[in-house]
Structure formats: structure tokens, C-alpha cells
Amino acid sequence: MRPEIPYQLLRPAQLLLVRRKGWLGWFIRRVTDSRVNHVTMITRADEPALTIGSEDARGVTILPLQTFFEDDAVTGLVLMDDDLDDAQRQKVLAWAVTHHGDHYDFLQLVGIYARHRLPWLTPDQMLLDSTDKMICSEYVTRARLEVGRDLRPEGVCTGMVDPGMIHASLALTVIWQWWAA
């Protein structure tokens, strides 16, 4: 059974982590040994709730939150948050919106693969990380850095943060979650 959107728990700048079927989702989960393969940010918490995130070939896109709740390919959702005040939430969202339309960094996925599978070959700063393109987890990490919040594990550059690292971040708290049976 599909879950209902927990509107009473939503706040702007919260993160929604997603587990989605499909080749890209499978690849990301497999490489990163994570339960999730995507992360997006809540931009509007009241109905109709909206998200903004780096969405594969579409790049940084605004989508209705309902999209994730109605998609049969989505098999898990985790809502996470930290203790940002209202001014910090607005600053995070202002940065996020200015990057609307930025492109997705497919080559960066190769860099993350190398970091996870060949760690002895990969430096802290990957050459495959483009400065003008982002994957979803880099996007939300860079947005949080605007207010001094760092979601990265120690020693991991911004471009090498993956959705599993966001899910495991000690800086965030799980507010709500749903996993398909």
C-alpha cells in the first residue's frame, strides 16, 4: 500500500531520500551499499508540496512531492531533517533555487564507483567531479554548506558524497520513513 504524504511533518529544506527501482537506482545502491539511491529537498511544505533536486537526465528540477509517493518504482522513502532555523532554511532554499536547471553529472557516478570499489586509486578530490554539474547528494550537501552544515563524512569531498552517506549522516535525524513490504 502506498503511503500518504505526512504533511504535518514537512518543513522547507528537509531532505527526502528515495529508494527507486530501475538500472540507475540499482547501480547507485549496489556501488554505495546503501538502501537509498536518491535524495531531494522539500521546497514547499504545504499542499501541493514541492521538491527540488538533481534528477538524472533532467538535471536540477522542481517536482511535486506527490510524484515520489505515487511512483510504483519507489520502494522506500525517508524524510530527514536537522535543526535549521527559519532563516537558515530560507538561505538553503535560496541557494537551491539559483541552481535550478543545472545539469546532472553522470561522469561523477563513475568517480563514486571508483571511490567505493578502488579506494587506493582515488584521491580525496576526484577529477571526474564537474564544477558545473551535480548529482543529487552533492546538490543537497552544497545547499547545506551555505549555512555551515556539513553532511559529508570526514575526508570525503563534496562531489563524492552519495545518497547513502546522506542517509547515514549523524547531522540528520529521521523524521518519517516508509519501506515497501
Buried (B, 14 or more C-beta within 10 A) or exposed (E): EEBEBBEEEBEBBBBBBBBBBEEBBEBBBEBBEBBBBBBBBBBBBEEEBBBBBBBBEEBBBBBBBBEBBEEEEBBBBBBBBBEBEEEBBBBBBEBBEEBEEBBBBBBBBEBBBBBBEEEEEBEEEBEBBBEEBBBBBBBBBBBBBBBEBBBBEEEBBBBBBBBBBBBBBEEBEEBBBBEEE
